[in-house]
Amino acid sequence: MLNNLSYLPYNREAAVNYATQWALSRNPNFYDYSQLGGDCTNFASQILLAGGASMNYQPTPGWYYIDPNHKSPSWTGVDFLYNFLISNRTRGPFATQTTPSGVAVGDLIQLSYQDGPRFNHTLVVTKVESAIGIEYIYVSAHSIDRYNVNLVHTYSWKQIRFLHIIGNFQ
């Protein structure tokens, strides 16, 4: 318990089931941001929600989606989602940055395609064959839709970070 909020573990099975169902299509309950900078973090946020995360309706830093025009920056923004998950101590999902060996299904990976502090893409881990190395991690994503593809064989990047979803504050 932190800040008088109860903590619930992340439902990884539900998260991966959602990713499996919607990786190659779109859930009509959420706007598709593919033509507005990308849908990857929107998809990752939907997966967190499916895994039991509670929306946090605080204007800042908050994590929520009401409709396409009423959502938090962290719902669709790569760096905003990272900052929310790492620093959240109120309501909603929270995470810790980890290494490839600390990744589990339902976790998030973020990529940067250039040098510098900005990250550009959010992926969801949908399969881990071994805890030995990064080459055994499989991901799903939106923007360029992917389902259960090998991280190393599908993507190249300048920087990478791994987010282990711990749970959800109620």
Phi and psi in radians as a Rosetta constraint file:
Dihedral C 1 N 2 CA 2 C 2 CIRCULARHARMONIC -2.407 0.35
Dihedral N 2 CA 2 C 2 N 3 CIRCULARHARMONIC 2.330 0.35
Dihedral C 2 N 3 CA 3 C 3 CIRCULARHARMONIC 0.956 0.35
Dihedral N 3 CA 3 C 3 N 4 CIRCULARHARMONIC 0.624 0.35
Dihedral C 3 N 4 CA 4 C 4 CIRCULARHARMONIC 1.076 0.35
Dihedral N 4 CA 4 C 4 N 5 CIRCULARHARMONIC 0.336 0.35
Dihedral C 4 N 5 CA 5 C 5 CIRCULARHARMONIC -1.803 0.35
Dihedral N 5 CA 5 C 5 N 6 CIRCULARHARMONIC 2.500 0.35
Dihedral C 5 N 6 CA 6 C 6 CIRCULARHARMONIC -1.444 0.35
Dihedral N 6 CA 6 C 6 N 7 CIRCULARHARMONIC 2.680 0.35
Dihedral C 6 N 7 CA 7 C 7 CIRCULARHARMONIC -1.954 0.35
Dihedral N 7 CA 7 C 7 N 8 CIRCULARHARMONIC 2.286 0.35
Dihedral C 7 N 8 CA 8 C 8 CIRCULARHARMONIC -2.081 0.35
Dihedral N 8 CA 8 C 8 N 9 CIRCULARHARMONIC 2.433 0.35
Dihedral C 8 N 9 CA 9 C 9 CIRCULARHARMONIC -1.188 0.35
Dihedral N 9 CA 9 C 9 N 10 CIRCULARHARMONIC 2.731 0.35
Dihedral C 9 N 10 CA 10 C 10 CIRCULARHARMONIC -1.316 0.35
Dihedral N 10 CA 10 C 10 N 11 CIRCULARHARMONIC 2.310 0.35
Dihedral C 10 N 11 CA 11 C 11 CIRCULARHARMONIC -1.557 0.35
Dihedral N 11 CA 11 C 11 N 12 CIRCULARHARMONIC 1.564 0.35
Dihedral C 11 N 12 CA 12 C 12 CIRCULARHARMONIC -1.118 0.35
Dihedral N 12 CA 12 C 12 N 13 CIRCULARHARMONIC -0.645 0.35
Dihedral C 12 N 13 CA 13 C 13 CIRCULARHARMONIC -1.104 0.35
Dihedral N 13 CA 13 C 13 N 14 CIRCULARHARMONIC -0.790 0.35
Dihedral C 13 N 14 CA 14 C 14 CIRCULARHARMONIC -1.109 0.35
Dihedral N 14 CA 14 C 14 N 15 CIRCULARHARMONIC -0.684 0.35
Dihedral C 14 N 15 CA 15 C 15 CIRCULARHARMONIC -1.086 0.35
Dihedral N 15 CA 15 C 15 N 16 CIRCULARHARMONIC -0.823 0.35
Dihedral C 15 N 16 CA 16 C 16 CIRCULARHARMONIC -1.210 0.35
Dihedral N 16 CA 16 C 16 N 17 CIRCULARHARMONIC -0.614 0.35
Dihedral C 16 N 17 CA 17 C 17 CIRCULARHARMONIC -1.073 0.35
Dihedral N 17 CA 17 C 17 N 18 CIRCULARHARMONIC -0.711 0.35
Dihedral C 17 N 18 CA 18 C 18 CIRCULARHARMONIC -1.120 0.35
Dihedral N 18 CA 18 C 18 N 19 CIRCULARHARMONIC -0.801 0.35
Dihedral C 18 N 19 CA 19 C 19 CIRCULARHARMONIC -1.027 0.35
Dihedral N 19 CA 19 C 19 N 20 CIRCULARHARMONIC -0.730 0.35
Dihedral C 19 N 20 CA 20 C 20 CIRCULARHARMONIC -1.085 0.35
Dihedral N 20 CA 20 C 20 N 21 CIRCULARHARMONIC -0.744 0.35
Dihedral C 20 N 21 CA 21 C 21 CIRCULARHARMONIC -1.217 0.35
Dihedral N 21 CA 21 C 21 N 22 CIRCULARHARMONIC -0.658 0.35
Dihedral C 21 N 22 CA 22 C 22 CIRCULARHARMONIC -2.002 0.35
Dihedral N 22 CA 22 C 22 N 23 CIRCULARHARMONIC 0.066 0.35
Dihedral C 22 N 23 CA 23 C 23 CIRCULARHARMONIC -1.064 0.35
Dihedral N 23 CA 23 C 23 N 24 CIRCULARHARMONIC -0.664 0.35
Dihedral C 23 N 24 CA 24 C 24 CIRCULARHARMONIC -1.841 0.35
Dihedral N 24 CA 24 C 24 N 25 CIRCULARHARMONIC 0.226 0.35
Dihedral C 24 N 25 CA 25 C 25 CIRCULARHARMONIC -2.622 0.35
Dihedral N 25 CA 25 C 25 N 26 CIRCULARHARMONIC -2.968 0.35
Dihedral C 25 N 26 CA 26 C 26 CIRCULARHARMONIC -2.194 0.35
Dihedral N 26 CA 26 C 26 N 27 CIRCULARHARMONIC 2.409 0.35
Dihedral C 26 N 27 CA 27 C 27 CIRCULARHARMONIC -1.327 0.35
Dihedral N 27 CA 27 C 27 N 28 CIRCULARHARMONIC 2.122 0.35
Dihedral C 27 N 28 CA 28 C 28 CIRCULARHARMONIC -1.148 0.35
Dihedral N 28 CA 28 C 28 N 29 CIRCULARHARMONIC -0.175 0.35
Dihedral C 28 N 29 CA 29 C 29 CIRCULARHARMONIC -1.373 0.35
Dihedral N 29 CA 29 C 29 N 30 CIRCULARHARMONIC -0.108 0.35
Dihedral C 29 N 30 CA 30 C 30 CIRCULARHARMONIC -2.283 0.35
Dihedral N 30 CA 30 C 30 N 31 CIRCULARHARMONIC 2.502 0.35
Dihedral C 30 N 31 CA 31 C 31 CIRCULARHARMONIC -1.172 0.35
Dihedral N 31 CA 31 C 31 N 32 CIRCULARHARMONIC 2.572 0.35
Dihedral C 31 N 32 CA 32 C 32 CIRCULARHARMONIC -1.691 0.35
Dihedral N 32 CA 32 C 32 N 33 CIRCULARHARMONIC 1.942 0.35
Dihedral C 32 N 33 CA 33 C 33 CIRCULARHARMONIC -1.589 0.35
Dihedral N 33 CA 33 C 33 N 34 CIRCULARHARMONIC 0.271 0.35
Dihedral C 33 N 34 CA 34 C 34 CIRCULARHARMONIC -0.968 0.35
Dihedral N 34 CA 34 C 34 N 35 CIRCULARHARMONIC -0.640 0.35
Dihedral C 34 N 35 CA 35 C 35 CIRCULARHARMONIC -1.570 0.35
Dihedral N 35 CA 35 C 35 N 36 CIRCULARHARMONIC 0.049 0.35
Dihedral C 35 N 36 CA 36 C 36 CIRCULARHARMONIC -2.140 0.35
Dihedral N 36 CA 36 C 36 N 37 CIRCULARHARMONIC 0.703 0.35
Dihedral C 36 N 37 CA 37 C 37 CIRCULARHARMONIC 1.869 0.35
Dihedral N 37 CA 37 C 37 N 38 CIRCULARHARMONIC -0.200 0.35
Dihedral C 37 N 38 CA 38 C 38 CIRCULARHARMONIC 2.179 0.35
Dihedral N 38 CA 38 C 38 N 39 CIRCULARHARMONIC 2.675 0.35
Dihedral C 38 N 39 CA 39 C 39 CIRCULARHARMONIC -1.941 0.35
Dihedral N 39 CA 39 C 39 N 40 CIRCULARHARMONIC 0.110 0.35
Dihedral C 39 N 40 CA 40 C 40 CIRCULARHARMONIC -1.110 0.35
Dihedral N 40 CA 40 C 40 N 41 CIRCULARHARMONIC -0.800 0.35
Dihedral C 40 N 41 CA 41 C 41 CIRCULARHARMONIC -1.352 0.35
Dihedral N 41 CA 41 C 41 N 42 CIRCULARHARMONIC -0.536 0.35
Dihedral C 41 N 42 CA 42 C 42 CIRCULARHARMONIC -1.027 0.35
Dihedral N 42 CA 42 C 42 N 43 CIRCULARHARMONIC -0.800 0.35
Dihedral C 42 N 43 CA 43 C 43 CIRCULARHARMONIC -1.104 0.35
Dihedral N 43 CA 43 C 43 N 44 CIRCULARHARMONIC -0.772 0.35
Dihedral C 43 N 44 CA 44 C 44 CIRCULARHARMONIC -1.077 0.35
Dihedral N 44 CA 44 C 44 N 45 CIRCULARHARMONIC -0.711 0.35
Dihedral C 44 N 45 CA 45 C 45 CIRCULARHARMONIC -1.126 0.35
Dihedral N 45 CA 45 C 45 N 46 CIRCULARHARMONIC -0.700 0.35
Dihedral C 45 N 46 CA 46 C 46 CIRCULARHARMONIC -1.052 0.35
Dihedral N 46 CA 46 C 46 N 47 CIRCULARHARMONIC -0.679 0.35
Dihedral C 46 N 47 CA 47 C 47 CIRCULARHARMONIC -1.165 0.35
Dihedral N 47 CA 47 C 47 N 48 CIRCULARHARMONIC -0.728 0.35
Dihedral C 47 N 48 CA 48 C 48 CIRCULARHARMONIC -1.038 0.35
Dihedral N 48 CA 48 C 48 N 49 CIRCULARHARMONIC -0.750 0.35
Dihedral C 48 N 49 CA 49 C 49 CIRCULARHARMONIC -1.068 0.35
Dihedral N 49 CA 49 C 49 N 50 CIRCULARHARMONIC -0.787 0.35
Dihedral C 49 N 50 CA 50 C 50 CIRCULARHARMONIC -1.087 0.35
Dihedral N 50 CA 50 C 50 N 51 CIRCULARHARMONIC -0.525 0.35
Dihedral C 50 N 51 CA 51 C 51 CIRCULARHARMONIC -1.426 0.35
Dihedral N 51 CA 51 C 51 N 52 CIRCULARHARMONIC 0.125 0.35
Dihedral C 51 N 52 CA 52 C 52 CIRCULARHARMONIC 1.840 0.35
Dihedral N 52 CA 52 C 52 N 53 CIRCULARHARMONIC 0.102 0.35
Dihedral C 52 N 53 CA 53 C 53 CIRCULARHARMONIC -1.213 0.35
Dihedral N 53 CA 53 C 53 N 54 CIRCULARHARMONIC 2.491 0.35
Dihedral C 53 N 54 CA 54 C 54 CIRCULARHARMONIC -1.671 0.35
Dihedral N 54 CA 54 C 54 N 55 CIRCULARHARMONIC 2.445 0.35
Dihedral C 54 N 55 CA 55 C 55 CIRCULARHARMONIC -1.226 0.35
Dihedral N 55 CA 55 C 55 N 56 CIRCULARHARMONIC 2.548 0.35
Dihedral C 55 N 56 CA 56 C 56 CIRCULARHARMONIC -2.031 0.35
Dihedral N 56 CA 56 C 56 N 57 CIRCULARHARMONIC 1.881 0.35
Dihedral C 56 N 57 CA 57 C 57 CIRCULARHARMONIC -1.522 0.35
Dihedral N 57 CA 57 C 57 N 58 CIRCULARHARMONIC 0.217 0.35
Dihedral C 57 N 58 CA 58 C 58 CIRCULARHARMONIC -1.108 0.35
Dihedral N 58 CA 58 C 58 N 59 CIRCULARHARMONIC 2.411 0.35
Dihedral C 58 N 59 CA 59 C 59 CIRCULARHARMONIC -1.061 0.35
Dihedral N 59 CA 59 C 59 N 60 CIRCULARHARMONIC -0.653 0.35
Dihedral C 59 N 60 CA 60 C 60 CIRCULARHARMONIC -2.487 0.35
Dihedral N 60 CA 60 C 60 N 61 CIRCULARHARMONIC 2.208 0.35
Dihedral C 60 N 61 CA 61 C 61 CIRCULARHARMONIC -1.559 0.35
Dihedral N 61 CA 61 C 61 N 62 CIRCULARHARMONIC -0.278 0.35
Dihedral C 61 N 62 CA 62 C 62 CIRCULARHARMONIC 0.600 0.35
Dihedral N 62 CA 62 C 62 N 63 CIRCULARHARMONIC 2.765 0.35
Dihedral C 62 N 63 CA 63 C 63 CIRCULARHARMONIC -2.622 0.35
Dihedral N 63 CA 63 C 63 N 64 CIRCULARHARMONIC 1.806 0.35
Dihedral C 63 N 64 CA 64 C 64 CIRCULARHARMONIC -2.801 0.35
Dihedral N 64 CA 64 C 64 N 65 CIRCULARHARMONIC 2.819 0.35
Dihedral C 64 N 65 CA 65 C 65 CIRCULARHARMONIC -2.449 0.35
Dihedral N 65 CA 65 C 65 N 66 CIRCULARHARMONIC 2.167 0.35
Dihedral C 65 N 66 CA 66 C 66 CIRCULARHARMONIC -1.914 0.35
Dihedral N 66 CA 66 C 66 N 67 CIRCULARHARMONIC -0.882 0.35
Dihedral C 66 N 67 CA 67 C 67 CIRCULARHARMONIC -2.785 0.35
Dihedral N 67 CA 67 C 67 N 68 CIRCULARHARMONIC 3.110 0.35
Dihedral C 67 N 68 CA 68 C 68 CIRCULARHARMONIC -0.972 0.35
Dihedral N 68 CA 68 C 68 N 69 CIRCULARHARMONIC -0.488 0.35
Dihedral C 68 N 69 CA 69 C 69 CIRCULARHARMONIC -1.753 0.35
Dihedral N 69 CA 69 C 69 N 70 CIRCULARHARMONIC -0.065 0.35
Dihedral C 69 N 70 CA 70 C 70 CIRCULARHARMONIC -2.295 0.35
Dihedral N 70 CA 70 C 70 N 71 CIRCULARHARMONIC 1.535 0.35
Dihedral C 70 N 71 CA 71 C 71 CIRCULARHARMONIC -2.638 0.35
Dihedral N 71 CA 71 C 71 N 72 CIRCULARHARMONIC 2.769 0.35
Dihedral C 71 N 72 CA 72 C 72 CIRCULARHARMONIC -1.429 0.35
Dihedral N 72 CA 72 C 72 N 73 CIRCULARHARMONIC 2.701 0.35
Dihedral C 72 N 73 CA 73 C 73 CIRCULARHARMONIC -1.000 0.35
Dihedral N 73 CA 73 C 73 N 74 CIRCULARHARMONIC -0.537 0.35
Dihedral C 73 N 74 CA 74 C 74 CIRCULARHARMONIC -1.257 0.35
Dihedral N 74 CA 74 C 74 N 75 CIRCULARHARMONIC -0.280 0.35
Dihedral C 74 N 75 CA 75 C 75 CIRCULARHARMONIC -1.228 0.35
Dihedral N 75 CA 75 C 75 N 76 CIRCULARHARMONIC -0.611 0.35
Dihedral C 75 N 76 CA 76 C 76 CIRCULARHARMONIC -2.129 0.35
Dihedral N 76 CA 76 C 76 N 77 CIRCULARHARMONIC -0.179 0.35
Dihedral C 76 N 77 CA 77 C 77 CIRCULARHARMONIC -1.715 0.35
Dihedral N 77 CA 77 C 77 N 78 CIRCULARHARMONIC 2.226 0.35
Dihedral C 77 N 78 CA 78 C 78 CIRCULARHARMONIC -0.972 0.35
Dihedral N 78 CA 78 C 78 N 79 CIRCULARHARMONIC -1.026 0.35
Dihedral C 78 N 79 CA 79 C 79 CIRCULARHARMONIC -1.180 0.35
Dihedral N 79 CA 79 C 79 N 80 CIRCULARHARMONIC -0.601 0.35
Dihedral C 79 N 80 CA 80 C 80 CIRCULARHARMONIC -1.105 0.35
Dihedral N 80 CA 80 C 80 N 81 CIRCULARHARMONIC -0.727 0.35
Dihedral C 80 N 81 CA 81 C 81 CIRCULARHARMONIC -1.126 0.35
Dihedral N 81 CA 81 C 81 N 82 CIRCULARHARMONIC -0.772 0.35
Dihedral C 81 N 82 CA 82 C 82 CIRCULARHARMONIC -0.981 0.35
Dihedral N 82 CA 82 C 82 N 83 CIRCULARHARMONIC -0.886 0.35
Dihedral C 82 N 83 CA 83 C 83 CIRCULARHARMONIC -1.065 0.35
Dihedral N 83 CA 83 C 83 N 84 CIRCULARHARMONIC -0.706 0.35
Dihedral C 83 N 84 CA 84 C 84 CIRCULARHARMONIC -1.121 0.35
Dihedral N 84 CA 84 C 84 N 85 CIRCULARHARMONIC -0.879 0.35
Dihedral C 84 N 85 CA 85 C 85 CIRCULARHARMONIC -1.096 0.35
Dihedral N 85 CA 85 C 85 N 86 CIRCULARHARMONIC -0.686 0.35
Dihedral C 85 N 86 CA 86 C 86 CIRCULARHARMONIC -1.284 0.35
Dihedral N 86 CA 86 C 86 N 87 CIRCULARHARMONIC -0.587 0.35
Dihedral C 86 N 87 CA 87 C 87 CIRCULARHARMONIC -1.805 0.35
Dihedral N 87 CA 87 C 87 N 88 CIRCULARHARMONIC -0.146 0.35
Dihedral C 87 N 88 CA 88 C 88 CIRCULARHARMONIC -1.087 0.35
Dihedral N 88 CA 88 C 88 N 89 CIRCULARHARMONIC 2.206 0.35
Dihedral C 88 N 89 CA 89 C 89 CIRCULARHARMONIC -2.354 0.35
Dihedral N 89 CA 89 C 89 N 90 CIRCULARHARMONIC 0.358 0.35
Dihedral C 89 N 90 CA 90 C 90 CIRCULARHARMONIC -2.049 0.35
Dihedral N 90 CA 90 C 90 N 91 CIRCULARHARMONIC -1.993 0.35
Dihedral C 90 N 91 CA 91 C 91 CIRCULARHARMONIC -1.829 0.35
Dihedral N 91 CA 91 C 91 N 92 CIRCULARHARMONIC 2.470 0.35
Dihedral C 91 N 92 CA 92 C 92 CIRCULARHARMONIC 1.958 0.35
Dihedral N 92 CA 92 C 92 N 93 CIRCULARHARMONIC -3.022 0.35
Dihedral C 92 N 93 CA 93 C 93 CIRCULARHARMONIC -1.261 0.35
Dihedral N 93 CA 93 C 93 N 94 CIRCULARHARMONIC 2.696 0.35
Dihedral C 93 N 94 CA 94 C 94 CIRCULARHARMONIC -2.527 0.35
Dihedral N 94 CA 94 C 94 N 95 CIRCULARHARMONIC 2.719 0.35
Dihedral C 94 N 95 CA 95 C 95 CIRCULARHARMONIC -2.555 0.35
Dihedral N 95 CA 95 C 95 N 96 CIRCULARHARMONIC 2.978 0.35
Dihedral C 95 N 96 CA 96 C 96 CIRCULARHARMONIC -2.275 0.35
Dihedral N 96 CA 96 C 96 N 97 CIRCULARHARMONIC 2.573 0.35
Dihedral C 96 N 97 CA 97 C 97 CIRCULARHARMONIC -1.315 0.35
Dihedral N 97 CA 97 C 97 N 98 CIRCULARHARMONIC 2.438 0.35
Dihedral C 97 N 98 CA 98 C 98 CIRCULARHARMONIC -2.391 0.35
Dihedral N 98 CA 98 C 98 N 99 CIRCULARHARMONIC -2.988 0.35
Dihedral C 98 N 99 CA 99 C 99 CIRCULARHARMONIC -1.887 0.35
Dihedral N 99 CA 99 C 99 N 100 CIRCULARHARMONIC 2.972 0.35
Dihedral C 99 N 100 CA 100 C 100 CIRCULARHARMONIC -0.951 0.35
Dihedral N 100 CA 100 C 100 N 101 CIRCULARHARMONIC -0.610 0.35
Dihedral C 100 N 101 CA 101 C 101 CIRCULARHARMONIC -1.278 0.35
Dihedral N 101 CA 101 C 101 N 102 CIRCULARHARMONIC -0.231 0.35
Dihedral C 101 N 102 CA 102 C 102 CIRCULARHARMONIC -1.686 0.35
Dihedral N 102 CA 102 C 102 N 103 CIRCULARHARMONIC 0.091 0.35
Dihedral C 102 N 103 CA 103 C 103 CIRCULARHARMONIC -1.478 0.35
Dihedral N 103 CA 103 C 103 N 104 CIRCULARHARMONIC 2.447 0.35
Dihedral C 103 N 104 CA 104 C 104 CIRCULARHARMONIC -2.263 0.35
Dihedral N 104 CA 104 C 104 N 105 CIRCULARHARMONIC 2.877 0.35
Dihedral C 104 N 105 CA 105 C 105 CIRCULARHARMONIC -1.018 0.35
Dihedral N 105 CA 105 C 105 N 106 CIRCULARHARMONIC 2.490 0.35
Dihedral C 105 N 106 CA 106 C 106 CIRCULARHARMONIC 1.589 0.35
Dihedral N 106 CA 106 C 106 N 107 CIRCULARHARMONIC -0.219 0.35
Dihedral C 106 N 107 CA 107 C 107 CIRCULARHARMONIC -1.321 0.35
Dihedral N 107 CA 107 C 107 N 108 CIRCULARHARMONIC 2.970 0.35
Dihedral C 107 N 108 CA 108 C 108 CIRCULARHARMONIC -1.997 0.35
Dihedral N 108 CA 108 C 108 N 109 CIRCULARHARMONIC 2.593 0.35
Dihedral C 108 N 109 CA 109 C 109 CIRCULARHARMONIC -2.202 0.35
Dihedral N 109 CA 109 C 109 N 110 CIRCULARHARMONIC 2.378 0.35
Dihedral C 109 N 110 CA 110 C 110 CIRCULARHARMONIC -2.109 0.35
Dihedral N 110 CA 110 C 110 N 111 CIRCULARHARMONIC 2.425 0.35
Dihedral C 110 N 111 CA 111 C 111 CIRCULARHARMONIC -2.038 0.35
Dihedral N 111 CA 111 C 111 N 112 CIRCULARHARMONIC 2.579 0.35
Dihedral C 111 N 112 CA 112 C 112 CIRCULARHARMONIC -2.093 0.35
Dihedral N 112 CA 112 C 112 N 113 CIRCULARHARMONIC 2.295 0.35
Dihedral C 112 N 113 CA 113 C 113 CIRCULARHARMONIC -1.688 0.35
Dihedral N 113 CA 113 C 113 N 114 CIRCULARHARMONIC 0.006 0.35
Dihedral C 113 N 114 CA 114 C 114 CIRCULARHARMONIC -2.410 0.35
Dihedral N 114 CA 114 C 114 N 115 CIRCULARHARMONIC 2.922 0.35
Dihedral C 114 N 115 CA 115 C 115 CIRCULARHARMONIC -1.263 0.35
Dihedral N 115 CA 115 C 115 N 116 CIRCULARHARMONIC 2.617 0.35
Dihedral C 115 N 116 CA 116 C 116 CIRCULARHARMONIC 2.058 0.35
Dihedral N 116 CA 116 C 116 N 117 CIRCULARHARMONIC -3.141 0.35
Dihedral C 116 N 117 CA 117 C 117 CIRCULARHARMONIC -1.428 0.35
Dihedral N 117 CA 117 C 117 N 118 CIRCULARHARMONIC -0.238 0.35
Dihedral C 117 N 118 CA 118 C 118 CIRCULARHARMONIC -1.480 0.35
Dihedral N 118 CA 118 C 118 N 119 CIRCULARHARMONIC 2.336 0.35
Dihedral C 118 N 119 CA 119 C 119 CIRCULARHARMONIC -1.804 0.35
Dihedral N 119 CA 119 C 119 N 120 CIRCULARHARMONIC 2.634 0.35
Dihedral C 119 N 120 CA 120 C 120 CIRCULARHARMONIC -2.050 0.35
Dihedral N 120 CA 120 C 120 N 121 CIRCULARHARMONIC -0.321 0.35
Dihedral C 120 N 121 CA 121 C 121 CIRCULARHARMONIC -2.548 0.35
Dihedral N 121 CA 121 C 121 N 122 CIRCULARHARMONIC 2.444 0.35
Dihedral C 121 N 122 CA 122 C 122 CIRCULARHARMONIC -2.033 0.35
Dihedral N 122 CA 122 C 122 N 123 CIRCULARHARMONIC 2.272 0.35
Dihedral C 122 N 123 CA 123 C 123 CIRCULARHARMONIC -2.085 0.35
Dihedral N 123 CA 123 C 123 N 124 CIRCULARHARMONIC 2.714 0.35
Dihedral C 123 N 124 CA 124 C 124 CIRCULARHARMONIC -2.001 0.35
Dihedral N 124 CA 124 C 124 N 125 CIRCULARHARMONIC 2.295 0.35
Dihedral C 124 N 125 CA 125 C 125 CIRCULARHARMONIC -1.325 0.35
Dihedral N 125 CA 125 C 125 N 126 CIRCULARHARMONIC 2.108 0.35
Dihedral C 125 N 126 CA 126 C 126 CIRCULARHARMONIC -1.995 0.35
Dihedral N 126 CA 126 C 126 N 127 CIRCULARHARMONIC -0.116 0.35
Dihedral C 126 N 127 CA 127 C 127 CIRCULARHARMONIC -2.845 0.35
Dihedral N 127 CA 127 C 127 N 128 CIRCULARHARMONIC 2.417 0.35
Dihedral C 127 N 128 CA 128 C 128 CIRCULARHARMONIC -2.291 0.35
Dihedral N 128 CA 128 C 128 N 129 CIRCULARHARMONIC 2.028 0.35
Dihedral C 128 N 129 CA 129 C 129 CIRCULARHARMONIC -1.421 0.35
Dihedral N 129 CA 129 C 129 N 130 CIRCULARHARMONIC -0.463 0.35
Dihedral C 129 N 130 CA 130 C 130 CIRCULARHARMONIC -2.819 0.35
Dihedral N 130 CA 130 C 130 N 131 CIRCULARHARMONIC 2.658 0.35
Dihedral C 130 N 131 CA 131 C 131 CIRCULARHARMONIC -1.526 0.35
Dihedral N 131 CA 131 C 131 N 132 CIRCULARHARMONIC 0.136 0.35
Dihedral C 131 N 132 CA 132 C 132 CIRCULARHARMONIC -1.306 0.35
Dihedral N 132 CA 132 C 132 N 133 CIRCULARHARMONIC -0.727 0.35
Dihedral C 132 N 133 CA 133 C 133 CIRCULARHARMONIC -2.821 0.35
Dihedral N 133 CA 133 C 133 N 134 CIRCULARHARMONIC 2.964 0.35
Dihedral C 133 N 134 CA 134 C 134 CIRCULARHARMONIC -1.080 0.35
Dihedral N 134 CA 134 C 134 N 135 CIRCULARHARMONIC -0.473 0.35
Dihedral C 134 N 135 CA 135 C 135 CIRCULARHARMONIC -1.215 0.35
Dihedral N 135 CA 135 C 135 N 136 CIRCULARHARMONIC -0.104 0.35
Dihedral C 135 N 136 CA 136 C 136 CIRCULARHARMONIC -1.858 0.35
Dihedral N 136 CA 136 C 136 N 137 CIRCULARHARMONIC 0.263 0.35
Dihedral C 136 N 137 CA 137 C 137 CIRCULARHARMONIC -1.789 0.35
Dihedral N 137 CA 137 C 137 N 138 CIRCULARHARMONIC 2.316 0.35
Dihedral C 137 N 138 CA 138 C 138 CIRCULARHARMONIC -2.062 0.35
Dihedral N 138 CA 138 C 138 N 139 CIRCULARHARMONIC 2.507 0.35
Dihedral C 138 N 139 CA 139 C 139 CIRCULARHARMONIC -2.330 0.35
Dihedral N 139 CA 139 C 139 N 140 CIRCULARHARMONIC 2.825 0.35
Dihedral C 139 N 140 CA 140 C 140 CIRCULARHARMONIC -2.259 0.35
Dihedral N 140 CA 140 C 140 N 141 CIRCULARHARMONIC 2.659 0.35
Dihedral C 140 N 141 CA 141 C 141 CIRCULARHARMONIC -2.814 0.35
Dihedral N 141 CA 141 C 141 N 142 CIRCULARHARMONIC 2.856 0.35
Dihedral C 141 N 142 CA 142 C 142 CIRCULARHARMONIC -1.915 0.35
Dihedral N 142 CA 142 C 142 N 143 CIRCULARHARMONIC 3.115 0.35
Dihedral C 142 N 143 CA 143 C 143 CIRCULARHARMONIC 1.623 0.35
Dihedral N 143 CA 143 C 143 N 144 CIRCULARHARMONIC -1.269 0.35
Dihedral C 143 N 144 CA 144 C 144 CIRCULARHARMONIC -1.803 0.35
Dihedral N 144 CA 144 C 144 N 145 CIRCULARHARMONIC 1.883 0.35
Dihedral C 144 N 145 CA 145 C 145 CIRCULARHARMONIC -1.146 0.35
Dihedral N 145 CA 145 C 145 N 146 CIRCULARHARMONIC 2.301 0.35
Dihedral C 145 N 146 CA 146 C 146 CIRCULARHARMONIC -2.423 0.35
Dihedral N 146 CA 146 C 146 N 147 CIRCULARHARMONIC 2.501 0.35
Dihedral C 146 N 147 CA 147 C 147 CIRCULARHARMONIC -2.254 0.35
Dihedral N 147 CA 147 C 147 N 148 CIRCULARHARMONIC 2.059 0.35
Dihedral C 147 N 148 CA 148 C 148 CIRCULARHARMONIC 0.944 0.35
Dihedral N 148 CA 148 C 148 N 149 CIRCULARHARMONIC 0.865 0.35
Dihedral C 148 N 149 CA 149 C 149 CIRCULARHARMONIC -1.739 0.35
Dihedral N 149 CA 149 C 149 N 150 CIRCULARHARMONIC 2.662 0.35
Dihedral C 149 N 150 CA 150 C 150 CIRCULARHARMONIC -1.199 0.35
Dihedral N 150 CA 150 C 150 N 151 CIRCULARHARMONIC 2.185 0.35
Dihedral C 150 N 151 CA 151 C 151 CIRCULARHARMONIC -0.973 0.35
Dihedral N 151 CA 151 C 151 N 152 CIRCULARHARMONIC -0.905 0.35
Dihedral C 151 N 152 CA 152 C 152 CIRCULARHARMONIC -1.191 0.35
Dihedral N 152 CA 152 C 152 N 153 CIRCULARHARMONIC -0.634 0.35
Dihedral C 152 N 153 CA 153 C 153 CIRCULARHARMONIC -1.448 0.35
Dihedral N 153 CA 153 C 153 N 154 CIRCULARHARMONIC -0.251 0.35
Dihedral C 153 N 154 CA 154 C 154 CIRCULARHARMONIC -1.860 0.35
Dihedral N 154 CA 154 C 154 N 155 CIRCULARHARMONIC -0.562 0.35
Dihedral C 154 N 155 CA 155 C 155 CIRCULARHARMONIC -2.113 0.35
Dihedral N 155 CA 155 C 155 N 156 CIRCULARHARMONIC 2.646 0.35
Dihedral C 155 N 156 CA 156 C 156 CIRCULARHARMONIC -2.221 0.35
Dihedral N 156 CA 156 C 156 N 157 CIRCULARHARMONIC 2.668 0.35
Dihedral C 156 N 157 CA 157 C 157 CIRCULARHARMONIC -2.743 0.35
Dihedral N 157 CA 157 C 157 N 158 CIRCULARHARMONIC 2.830 0.35
Dihedral C 157 N 158 CA 158 C 158 CIRCULARHARMONIC -1.602 0.35
Dihedral N 158 CA 158 C 158 N 159 CIRCULARHARMONIC -0.658 0.35
Dihedral C 158 N 159 CA 159 C 159 CIRCULARHARMONIC -2.412 0.35
Dihedral N 159 CA 159 C 159 N 160 CIRCULARHARMONIC 2.660 0.35
Dihedral C 159 N 160 CA 160 C 160 CIRCULARHARMONIC -2.501 0.35
Dihedral N 160 CA 160 C 160 N 161 CIRCULARHARMONIC 2.514 0.35
Dihedral C 160 N 161 CA 161 C 161 CIRCULARHARMONIC -2.425 0.35
Dihedral N 161 CA 161 C 161 N 162 CIRCULARHARMONIC 2.582 0.35
Dihedral C 161 N 162 CA 162 C 162 CIRCULARHARMONIC -2.018 0.35
Dihedral N 162 CA 162 C 162 N 163 CIRCULARHARMONIC 2.253 0.35
Dihedral C 162 N 163 CA 163 C 163 CIRCULARHARMONIC -2.013 0.35
Dihedral N 163 CA 163 C 163 N 164 CIRCULARHARMONIC 2.008 0.35
Dihedral C 163 N 164 CA 164 C 164 CIRCULARHARMONIC -1.598 0.35
Dihedral N 164 CA 164 C 164 N 165 CIRCULARHARMONIC 1.994 0.35
Dihedral C 164 N 165 CA 165 C 165 CIRCULARHARMONIC -1.319 0.35
Dihedral N 165 CA 165 C 165 N 166 CIRCULARHARMONIC 2.124 0.35
Dihedral C 165 N 166 CA 166 C 166 CIRCULARHARMONIC -1.540 0.35
Dihedral N 166 CA 166 C 166 N 167 CIRCULARHARMONIC -0.815 0.35
Dihedral C 166 N 167 CA 167 C 167 CIRCULARHARMONIC 3.056 0.35
Dihedral N 167 CA 167 C 167 N 168 CIRCULARHARMONIC -2.680 0.35
Dihedral C 167 N 168 CA 168 C 168 CIRCULARHARMONIC -2.448 0.35
Dihedral N 168 CA 168 C 168 N 169 CIRCULARHARMONIC 2.294 0.35
Dihedral C 168 N 169 CA 169 C 169 CIRCULARHARMONIC -1.528 0.35
Dihedral N 169 CA 169 C 169 N 170 CIRCULARHARMONIC 2.277 0.35
